[in-house]
Amino acid sequence: MACIVNVVNGPLPQQEIDAYIARATEKYGREPQKMDITVCGDEVELHYDFGHKPFHRIRRITGYLVGTLDRFNNGKRAEEKDRVKHGVAG
């Protein structure tokens, strides 16, 4: 993935821009999609945009916190299939 970089208030060497991208990737565990760099004299102000990160649903099923049932063995799959699902009376 290529990070889109917008530099405001002055030029920056590409090596310094690459270092800011590497720092964000190391700190947050993923590369930003966009980055705004505002130059203020000898200092810079960084704003990252990592885009949308999908939300993974976690449910408690048969006493276990799970995201999907694909790691269940046959016994747990049968237990999940046979469980009683309670509704809300209206």
Biopython code that builds the backbone (N, CA, C, O; Angstrom):
import numpy as np
from Bio.PDB.StructureBuilder import StructureBuilder

atoms = [
    (1, "MET", "N", (0.856, -1.176, 0.000)),
    (1, "MET", "CA", (0.000, 0.000, 0.000)),
    (1, "MET", "C", (0.900, 1.236, 0.000)),
    (1, "MET", "O", (1.895, 1.282, 0.723)),
    (2, "ALA", "N", (0.560, 2.209, -0.787)),
    (2, "ALA", "CA", (1.322, 3.445, -0.845)),
    (2, "ALA", "C", (0.606, 4.511, -0.027)),
    (2, "ALA", "O", (-0.593, 4.738, -0.188)),
    (3, "CYS", "N", (1.354, 5.150, 0.844)),
    (3, "CYS", "CA", (0.803, 6.209, 1.686)),
    (3, "CYS", "C", (0.809, 7.521, 0.902)),
    (3, "CYS", "O", (1.819, 7.885, 0.300)),
    (4, "ILE", "N", (-0.304, 8.216, 0.913)),
    (4, "ILE", "CA", (-0.414, 9.523, 0.264)),
    (4, "ILE", "C", (0.004, 10.565, 1.292)),
    (4, "ILE", "O", (-0.581, 10.657, 2.372)),
    (5, "VAL", "N", (1.029, 11.353, 0.944)),
    (5, "VAL", "CA", (1.588, 12.319, 1.890)),
    (5, "VAL", "C", (1.349, 13.729, 1.369)),
    (5, "VAL", "O", (1.592, 14.026, 0.200)),
    (6, "ASN", "N", (0.862, 14.608, 2.274)),
    (6, "ASN", "CA", (0.642, 16.018, 1.972)),
    (6, "ASN", "C", (1.514, 16.840, 2.919)),
    (6, "ASN", "O", (1.299, 16.822, 4.131)),
    (7, "VAL", "N", (2.502, 17.564, 2.371)),
    (7, "VAL", "CA", (3.405, 18.389, 3.175)),
    (7, "VAL", "C", (2.985, 19.846, 3.045)),
    (7, "VAL", "O", (2.842, 20.363, 1.937)),
    (8, "VAL", "N", (2.786, 20.519, 4.207)),
    (8, "VAL", "CA", (2.328, 21.903, 4.235)),
    (8, "VAL", "C", (3.404, 22.778, 4.892)),
    (8, "VAL", "O", (4.058, 22.342, 5.839)),
    (9, "ASN", "N", (3.587, 23.983, 4.407)),
    (9, "ASN", "CA", (4.487, 25.011, 4.955)),
    (9, "ASN", "C", (5.959, 24.742, 4.726)),
    (9, "ASN", "O", (6.785, 25.206, 5.513)),
    (10, "GLY", "N", (6.319, 24.025, 3.701)),
    (10, "GLY", "CA", (7.736, 23.861, 3.402)),
    (10, "GLY", "C", (8.062, 22.486, 2.868)),
    (10, "GLY", "O", (7.291, 21.541, 3.035)),
    (11, "PRO", "N", (9.211, 22.381, 2.225)),
    (11, "PRO", "CA", (9.614, 21.089, 1.660)),
    (11, "PRO", "C", (10.263, 20.192, 2.728)),
    (11, "PRO", "O", (10.816, 20.679, 3.715)),
    (12, "LEU", "N", (10.181, 18.896, 2.509)),
    (12, "LEU", "CA", (10.859, 17.909, 3.350)),
    (12, "LEU", "C", (11.561, 16.913, 2.437)),
    (12, "LEU", "O", (11.030, 16.552, 1.387)),
    (13, "PRO", "N", (12.746, 16.469, 2.828)),
    (13, "PRO", "CA", (13.412, 15.439, 2.017)),
    (13, "PRO", "C", (12.615, 14.131, 2.054)),
    (13, "PRO", "O", (11.980, 13.814, 3.059)),
    (14, "GLN", "N", (12.653, 13.381, 0.958)),
    (14, "GLN", "CA", (11.915, 12.122, 0.870)),
    (14, "GLN", "C", (12.360, 11.143, 1.954)),
    (14, "GLN", "O", (11.548, 10.361, 2.449)),
    (15, "GLN", "N", (13.618, 11.177, 2.322)),
    (15, "GLN", "CA", (14.136, 10.288, 3.371)),
    (15, "GLN", "C", (13.438, 10.562, 4.704)),
    (15, "GLN", "O", (13.127, 9.625, 5.438)),
    (16, "GLU", "N", (13.187, 11.833, 5.026)),
    (16, "GLU", "CA", (12.500, 12.191, 6.267)),
    (16, "GLU", "C", (11.025, 11.764, 6.219)),
    (16, "GLU", "O", (10.483, 11.292, 7.218)),
    (17, "ILE", "N", (10.385, 11.929, 5.071)),
    (17, "ILE", "CA", (8.991, 11.506, 4.901)),
    (17, "ILE", "C", (8.889, 9.993, 5.091)),
    (17, "ILE", "O", (7.987, 9.508, 5.775)),
    (18, "ASP", "N", (9.821, 9.247, 4.482)),
    (18, "ASP", "CA", (9.831, 7.789, 4.626)),
    (18, "ASP", "C", (10.033, 7.381, 6.085)),
    (18, "ASP", "O", (9.465, 6.387, 6.536)),
    (19, "ALA", "N", (10.836, 8.143, 6.819)),
    (19, "ALA", "CA", (11.062, 7.848, 8.240)),
    (19, "ALA", "C", (9.786, 8.056, 9.047)),
    (19, "ALA", "O", (9.514, 7.287, 9.969)),
    (20, "TYR", "N", (8.998, 9.080, 8.720)),
    (20, "TYR", "CA", (7.729, 9.312, 9.421)),
    (20, "TYR", "C", (6.724, 8.194, 9.115)),
    (20, "TYR", "O", (5.972, 7.778, 9.997)),
    (21, "ILE", "N", (6.712, 7.716, 7.884)),
    (21, "ILE", "CA", (5.827, 6.607, 7.525)),
    (21, "ILE", "C", (6.247, 5.343, 8.271)),
    (21, "ILE", "O", (5.402, 4.615, 8.792)),
    (22, "ALA", "N", (7.552, 5.086, 8.321)),
    (22, "ALA", "CA", (8.060, 3.909, 9.028)),
    (22, "ALA", "C", (7.752, 3.995, 10.516)),
    (22, "ALA", "O", (7.431, 2.980, 11.135)),
    (23, "ARG", "N", (7.845, 5.192, 11.104)),
    (23, "ARG", "CA", (7.543, 5.383, 12.525)),
    (23, "ARG", "C", (6.068, 5.082, 12.805)),
    (23, "ARG", "O", (5.742, 4.418, 13.788)),
    (24, "ALA", "N", (5.185, 5.571, 11.943)),
    (24, "ALA", "CA", (3.754, 5.322, 12.126)),
    (24, "ALA", "C", (3.439, 3.836, 11.977)),
    (24, "ALA", "O", (2.629, 3.291, 12.728)),
    (25, "THR", "N", (4.076, 3.186, 11.012)),
    (25, "THR", "CA", (3.844, 1.761, 10.795)),
    (25, "THR", "C", (4.308, 0.946, 11.991)),
    (25, "THR", "O", (3.631, 0.007, 12.409)),
    (26, "GLU", "N", (5.461, 1.303, 12.542)),
    (26, "GLU", "CA", (5.984, 0.593, 13.709)),
    (26, "GLU", "C", (5.127, 0.856, 14.950)),
    (26, "GLU", "O", (4.851, -0.064, 15.720)),
    (27, "LYS", "N", (4.709, 2.101, 15.143)),
    (27, "LYS", "CA", (3.957, 2.471, 16.340)),
    (27, "LYS", "C", (2.545, 1.899, 16.345)),
    (27, "LYS", "O", (2.074, 1.440, 17.385)),
    (28, "TYR", "N", (1.855, 1.918, 15.192)),
    (28, "TYR", "CA", (0.451, 1.526, 15.130)),
    (28, "TYR", "C", (0.220, 0.158, 14.484)),
    (28, "TYR", "O", (-0.914, -0.320, 14.453)),
    (29, "GLY", "N", (1.263, -0.471, 13.975)),
    (29, "GLY", "CA", (1.133, -1.823, 13.439)),
    (29, "GLY", "C", (0.597, -1.921, 12.028)),
    (29, "GLY", "O", (0.388, -3.025, 11.524)),
    (30, "ARG", "N", (0.370, -0.801, 11.386)),
    (30, "ARG", "CA", (-0.062, -0.797, 9.984)),
    (30, "ARG", "C", (0.289, 0.547, 9.370)),
    (30, "ARG", "O", (0.391, 1.560, 10.062)),
    (31, "GLU", "N", (0.470, 0.534, 8.066)),
    (31, "GLU", "CA", (0.865, 1.752, 7.355)),
    (31, "GLU", "C", (-0.344, 2.656, 7.155)),
    (31, "GLU", "O", (-1.419, 2.181, 6.791)),
    (32, "PRO", "N", (-0.174, 3.963, 7.393)),
    (32, "PRO", "CA", (-1.304, 4.870, 7.156)),
    (32, "PRO", "C", (-1.627, 4.975, 5.668)),
    (32, "PRO", "O", (-0.746, 4.839, 4.820)),
    (33, "GLN", "N", (-2.908, 5.221, 5.361)),
    (33, "GLN", "CA", (-3.304, 5.441, 3.972)),
    (33, "GLN", "C", (-2.938, 6.852, 3.534)),
    (33, "GLN", "O", (-2.511, 7.076, 2.402)),
    (34, "LYS", "N", (-3.114, 7.805, 4.456)),
    (34, "LYS", "CA", (-2.800, 9.209, 4.177)),
    (34, "LYS", "C", (-2.076, 9.797, 5.377)),
    (34, "LYS", "O", (-2.289, 9.373, 6.513)),
    (35, "MET", "N", (-1.215, 10.780, 5.115)),
    (35, "MET", "CA", (-0.523, 11.464, 6.193)),
    (35, "MET", "C", (-0.344, 12.929, 5.808)),
    (35, "MET", "O", (0.116, 13.247, 4.712)),
    (36, "ASP", "N", (-0.718, 13.817, 6.736)),
    (36, "ASP", "CA", (-0.493, 15.249, 6.563)),
    (36, "ASP", "C", (0.665, 15.652, 7.461)),
    (36, "ASP", "O", (0.664, 15.365, 8.658)),
    (37, "ILE", "N", (1.653, 16.318, 6.877)),
    (37, "ILE", "CA", (2.814, 16.796, 7.630)),
    (37, "ILE", "C", (2.829, 18.313, 7.528)),
    (37, "ILE", "O", (2.945, 18.867, 6.435)),
    (38, "THR", "N", (2.711, 18.987, 8.677)),
    (38, "THR", "CA", (2.773, 20.439, 8.718)),
    (38, "THR", "C", (4.117, 20.840, 9.305)),
    (38, "THR", "O", (4.444, 20.474, 10.434)),
    (39, "VAL", "N", (4.893, 21.592, 8.538)),
    (39, "VAL", "CA", (6.222, 22.024, 8.969)),
    (39, "VAL", "C", (6.076, 23.347, 9.710)),
    (39, "VAL", "O", (5.505, 24.302, 9.185)),
    (40, "CYS", "N", (6.603, 23.396, 10.946)),
    (40, "CYS", "CA", (6.589, 24.607, 11.769)),
    (40, "CYS", "C", (8.018, 24.880, 12.236)),
    (40, "CYS", "O", (8.390, 24.507, 13.349)),
    (41, "GLY", "N", (8.814, 25.526, 11.394)),
    (41, "GLY", "CA", (10.210, 25.772, 11.738)),
    (41, "GLY", "C", (10.991, 24.468, 11.770)),
    (41, "GLY", "O", (11.076, 23.759, 10.768)),
    (42, "ASP", "N", (11.573, 24.152, 12.954)),
    (42, "ASP", "CA", (12.336, 22.908, 13.111)),
    (42, "ASP", "C", (11.458, 21.736, 13.530)),
    (42, "ASP", "O", (11.948, 20.612, 13.640)),
    (43, "GLU", "N", (10.176, 21.975, 13.765)),
    (43, "GLU", "CA", (9.273, 20.922, 14.212)),
    (43, "GLU", "C", (8.257, 20.584, 13.122)),
    (43, "GLU", "O", (8.001, 21.374, 12.213)),
    (44, "VAL", "N", (7.692, 19.393, 13.243)),
    (44, "VAL", "CA", (6.638, 18.983, 12.322)),
    (44, "VAL", "C", (5.456, 18.482, 13.125)),
    (44, "VAL", "O", (5.611, 17.969, 14.234)),
    (45, "GLU", "N", (4.278, 18.636, 12.553)),
    (45, "GLU", "CA", (3.049, 18.124, 13.154)),
    (45, "GLU", "C", (2.517, 17.054, 12.210)),
    (45, "GLU", "O", (2.319, 17.308, 11.022)),
    (46, "LEU", "N", (2.284, 15.846, 12.748)),
    (46, "LEU", "CA", (1.869, 14.715, 11.925)),
    (46, "LEU", "C", (0.409, 14.359, 12.193)),
    (46, "LEU", "O", (-0.025, 14.302, 13.343)),
    (47, "HIS", "N", (-0.336, 14.123, 11.128)),
    (47, "HIS", "CA", (-1.719, 13.652, 11.225)),
    (47, "HIS", "C", (-1.848, 12.425, 10.325)),
    (47, "HIS", "O", (-1.590, 12.487, 9.123)),
    (48, "TYR", "N", (-2.256, 11.302, 10.936)),
    (48, "TYR", "CA", (-2.375, 10.045, 10.205)),
    (48, "TYR", "C", (-3.836, 9.725, 9.919)),
    (48, "TYR", "O", (-4.721, 10.063, 10.705)),
    (49, "ASP", "N", (-4.081, 9.069, 8.785)),
    (49, "ASP", "CA", (-5.395, 8.527, 8.458)),
    (49, "ASP", "C", (-5.179, 7.072, 8.043)),
    (49, "ASP", "O", (-4.594, 6.792, 6.997)),
    (50, "PHE", "N", (-5.661, 6.153, 8.884)),
    (50, "PHE", "CA", (-5.469, 4.735, 8.619)),
    (50, "PHE", "C", (-6.649, 4.119, 7.874)),
    (50, "PHE", "O", (-6.625, 2.932, 7.550)),
    (51, "GLY", "N", (-7.664, 4.902, 7.606)),
    (51, "GLY", "CA", (-8.830, 4.376, 6.915)),
    (51, "GLY", "C", (-9.682, 3.539, 7.850)),
    (51, "GLY", "O", (-9.498, 3.549, 9.067)),
    (52, "HIS", "N", (-10.603, 2.827, 7.265)),
    (52, "HIS", "CA", (-11.561, 2.021, 8.032)),
    (52, "HIS", "C", (-10.938, 0.677, 8.390)),
    (52, "HIS", "O", (-10.391, -0.010, 7.528)),
    (53, "LYS", "N", (-11.023, 0.310, 9.652)),
    (53, "LYS", "CA", (-10.589, -1.017, 10.088)),
    (53, "LYS", "C", (-11.845, -1.815, 10.409)),
    (53, "LYS", "O", (-12.663, -1.384, 11.222)),
    (54, "PRO", "N", (-12.004, -2.973, 9.778)),
    (54, "PRO", "CA", (-13.238, -3.733, 9.992)),
    (54, "PRO", "C", (-13.400, -4.173, 11.445)),
    (54, "PRO", "O", (-12.432, -4.507, 12.128)),
    (55, "PHE", "N", (-14.640, -4.163, 11.889)),
    (55, "PHE", "CA", (-14.981, -4.558, 13.249)),
    (55, "PHE", "C", (-15.294, -6.054, 13.250)),
    (55, "PHE", "O", (-16.102, -6.526, 12.451)),
    (56, "HIS", "N", (-14.651, -6.790, 14.150)),
    (56, "HIS", "CA", (-14.902, -8.224, 14.254)),
    (56, "HIS", "C", (-15.798, -8.486, 15.453)),
    (56, "HIS", "O", (-15.461, -8.134, 16.584)),
    (57, "ARG", "N", (-16.920, -9.097, 15.199)),
    (57, "ARG", "CA", (-17.886, -9.392, 16.246)),
    (57, "ARG", "C", (-17.398, -10.579, 17.076)),
    (57, "ARG", "O", (-16.974, -11.594, 16.524)),
    (58, "ILE", "N", (-17.458, -10.450, 18.386)),
    (58, "ILE", "CA", (-17.113, -11.538, 19.293)),
    (58, "ILE", "C", (-18.354, -11.866, 20.097)),
    (58, "ILE", "O", (-18.994, -10.980, 20.664)),
    (59, "ARG", "N", (-18.689, -13.152, 20.141)),
    (59, "ARG", "CA", (-19.873, -13.598, 20.865)),
    (59, "ARG", "C", (-19.467, -14.617, 21.920)),
    (59, "ARG", "O", (-18.433, -15.275, 21.803)),
    (60, "ARG", "N", (-20.293, -14.738, 22.949)),
    (60, "ARG", "CA", (-20.097, -15.799, 23.936)),
    (60, "ARG", "C", (-21.033, -16.939, 23.545)),
    (60, "ARG", "O", (-22.256, -16.816, 23.618)),
    (61, "ILE", "N", (-20.430, -18.042, 23.131)),
    (61, "ILE", "CA", (-21.202, -19.215, 22.738)),
    (61, "ILE", "C", (-20.699, -20.395, 23.545)),
    (61, "ILE", "O", (-19.505, -20.695, 23.552)),
    (62, "THR", "N", (-21.598, -21.047, 24.211)),
    (62, "THR", "CA", (-21.319, -22.229, 25.038)),
    (62, "THR", "C", (-20.156, -21.982, 25.995)),
    (62, "THR", "O", (-19.335, -22.871, 26.223)),
    (63, "GLY", "N", (-20.088, -20.781, 26.550)),
    (63, "GLY", "CA", (-19.076, -20.454, 27.549)),
    (63, "GLY", "C", (-17.764, -19.960, 26.997)),
    (63, "GLY", "O", (-16.845, -19.704, 27.775)),
    (64, "TYR", "N", (-17.627, -19.812, 25.683)),
    (64, "TYR", "CA", (-16.377, -19.373, 25.071)),
    (64, "TYR", "C", (-16.608, -18.078, 24.302)),
    (64, "TYR", "O", (-17.663, -17.892, 23.695)),
    (65, "LEU", "N", (-15.626, -17.187, 24.327)),
    (65, "LEU", "CA", (-15.671, -15.989, 23.497)),
    (65, "LEU", "C", (-15.089, -16.348, 22.134)),
    (65, "LEU", "O", (-13.925, -16.736, 22.029)),
    (66, "VAL", "N", (-15.901, -16.216, 21.097)),
    (66, "VAL", "CA", (-15.458, -16.613, 19.762)),
    (66, "VAL", "C", (-15.858, -15.559, 18.741)),
    (66, "VAL", "O", (-16.828, -14.824, 18.926)),
    (67, "GLY", "N", (-15.098, -15.503, 17.671)),
    (67, "GLY", "CA", (-15.452, -14.650, 16.551)),
    (67, "GLY", "C", (-16.167, -15.460, 15.486)),
    (67, "GLY", "O", (-17.147, -15.003, 14.898)),
    (68, "THR", "N", (-15.667, -16.675, 15.239)),
    (68, "THR", "CA", (-16.291, -17.580, 14.272)),
    (68, "THR", "C", (-16.318, -18.982, 14.875)),
    (68, "THR", "O", (-15.643, -19.259, 15.866)),
    (69, "LEU", "N", (-17.096, -19.844, 14.272)),
    (69, "LEU", "CA", (-17.229, -21.209, 14.770)),
    (69, "LEU", "C", (-16.307, -22.193, 14.059)),
    (69, "LEU", "O", (-16.352, -23.390, 14.342)),
    (70, "ASP", "N", (-15.477, -21.712, 13.145)),
    (70, "ASP", "CA", (-14.671, -22.620, 12.331)),
    (70, "ASP", "C", (-13.620, -23.399, 13.124)),
    (70, "ASP", "O", (-13.132, -24.422, 12.642)),
    (71, "ARG", "N", (-13.261, -22.943, 14.325)),
    (71, "ARG", "CA", (-12.266, -23.658, 15.125)),
    (71, "ARG", "C", (-12.904, -24.635, 16.120)),
    (71, "ARG", "O", (-12.196, -25.320, 16.858)),
    (72, "PHE", "N", (-14.233, -24.699, 16.140)),
    (72, "PHE", "CA", (-14.920, -25.628, 17.047)),
    (72, "PHE", "C", (-14.783, -27.060, 16.531)),
    (72, "PHE", "O", (-14.793, -27.301, 15.324)),
    (73, "ASN", "N", (-14.653, -28.010, 17.468)),
    (73, "ASN", "CA", (-14.684, -29.414, 17.071)),
    (73, "ASN", "C", (-16.138, -29.836, 16.890)),
    (73, "ASN", "O", (-17.048, -29.038, 17.115)),
    (74, "ASN", "N", (-16.362, -31.091, 16.485)),
    (74, "ASN", "CA", (-17.723, -31.549, 16.181)),
    (74, "ASN", "C", (-18.644, -31.480, 17.395)),
    (74, "ASN", "O", (-19.823, -31.155, 17.255)),
    (75, "GLY", "N", (-18.118, -31.782, 18.594)),
    (75, "GLY", "CA", (-18.927, -31.725, 19.805)),
    (75, "GLY", "C", (-19.417, -30.315, 20.097)),
    (75, "GLY", "O", (-20.590, -30.122, 20.415)),
    (76, "LYS", "N", (-18.525, -29.316, 19.992)),
    (76, "LYS", "CA", (-18.910, -27.922, 20.230)),
    (76, "LYS", "C", (-19.858, -27.423, 19.135)),
    (76, "LYS", "O", (-20.765, -26.641, 19.418)),
    (77, "ARG", "N", (-19.662, -27.856, 17.915)),
    (77, "ARG", "CA", (-20.576, -27.459, 16.837)),
    (77, "ARG", "C", (-21.984, -27.983, 17.114)),
    (77, "ARG", "O", (-22.971, -27.274, 16.919)),
    (78, "ALA", "N", (-22.063, -29.241, 17.573)),
    (78, "ALA", "CA", (-23.372, -29.825, 17.892)),
    (78, "ALA", "C", (-24.004, -29.102, 19.081)),
    (78, "ALA", "O", (-25.212, -28.868, 19.099)),
    (79, "GLU", "N", (-23.178, -28.747, 20.080)),
    (79, "GLU", "CA", (-23.691, -28.018, 21.250)),
    (79, "GLU", "C", (-24.246, -26.664, 20.827)),
    (79, "GLU", "O", (-25.295, -26.244, 21.317)),
    (80, "GLU", "N", (-23.560, -25.984, 19.932)),
    (80, "GLU", "CA", (-24.018, -24.677, 19.451)),
    (80, "GLU", "C", (-25.309, -24.824, 18.656)),
    (80, "GLU", "O", (-26.209, -23.991, 18.767)),
    (81, "LYS", "N", (-25.399, -25.881, 17.856)),
    (81, "LYS", "CA", (-26.588, -26.108, 17.030)),
    (81, "LYS", "C", (-27.820, -26.408, 17.894)),
    (81, "LYS", "O", (-28.930, -25.996, 17.558)),
    (82, "ASP", "N", (-27.622, -27.128, 19.008)),
    (82, "ASP", "CA", (-28.730, -27.558, 19.859)),
    (82, "ASP", "C", (-29.105, -26.558, 20.940)),
    (82, "ASP", "O", (-30.071, -26.783, 21.669)),
    (83, "ARG", "N", (-28.379, -25.479, 21.063)),
    (83, "ARG", "CA", (-28.655, -24.545, 22.170)),
    (83, "ARG", "C", (-29.971, -23.816, 21.963)),
    (83, "ARG", "O", (-30.431, -23.651, 20.833)),
    (84, "VAL", "N", (-30.565, -23.386, 23.049)),
    (84, "VAL", "CA", (-31.825, -22.646, 23.015)),
    (84, "VAL", "C", (-31.503, -21.166, 22.950)),
    (84, "VAL", "O", (-30.809, -20.642, 23.821)),
    (85, "LYS", "N", (-31.992, -20.497, 21.941)),
    (85, "LYS", "CA", (-31.767, -19.066, 21.785)),
    (85, "LYS", "C", (-32.947, -18.319, 22.367)),
    (85, "LYS", "O", (-34.086, -18.519, 21.943)),
    (86, "HIS", "N", (-32.684, -17.470, 23.325)),
    (86, "HIS", "CA", (-33.752, -16.749, 24.029)),
    (86, "HIS", "C", (-34.042, -15.433, 23.343)),
    (86, "HIS", "O", (-33.128, -14.746, 22.886)),
    (87, "GLY", "N", (-35.293, -15.087, 23.273)),
    (87, "GLY", "CA", (-35.713, -13.832, 22.674)),
    (87, "GLY", "C", (-36.238, -12.879, 23.740)),
    (87, "GLY", "O", (-36.304, -13.227, 24.919)),
    (88, "VAL", "N", (-36.602, -11.706, 23.325)),
    (88, "VAL", "CA", (-37.165, -10.697, 24.222)),
    (88, "VAL", "C", (-38.670, -10.666, 23.991)),
    (88, "VAL", "O", (-39.135, -10.507, 22.862)),
    (89, "ALA", "N", (-39.425, -10.823, 25.079)),
    (89, "ALA", "CA", (-40.889, -10.799, 24.957)),
    (89, "ALA", "C", (-41.358, -9.376, 24.692)),
    (89, "ALA", "O", (-40.866, -8.436, 25.315)),
    (90, "GLY", "N", (-42.281, -9.213, 23.796)),
    (90, "GLY", "CA", (-42.717, -7.877, 23.426)),
    (90, "GLY", "C", (-44.089, -7.681, 23.679)),
    (90, "GLY", "O", (-44.616, -6.599, 23.420)),
]
sb = StructureBuilder()
sb.init_structure("model")
sb.init_model(0)
sb.init_chain("A")
sb.init_seg("    ")
for serial, (resi, resn, name, xyz) in enumerate(atoms, 1):
    if name == "N":
        sb.init_residue(resn, " ", resi, " ")
    sb.init_atom(name, np.array(xyz, "f"), 0.0, 1.0, " ", f" {name:<3s}", serial, name[0])
structure = sb.get_structure()
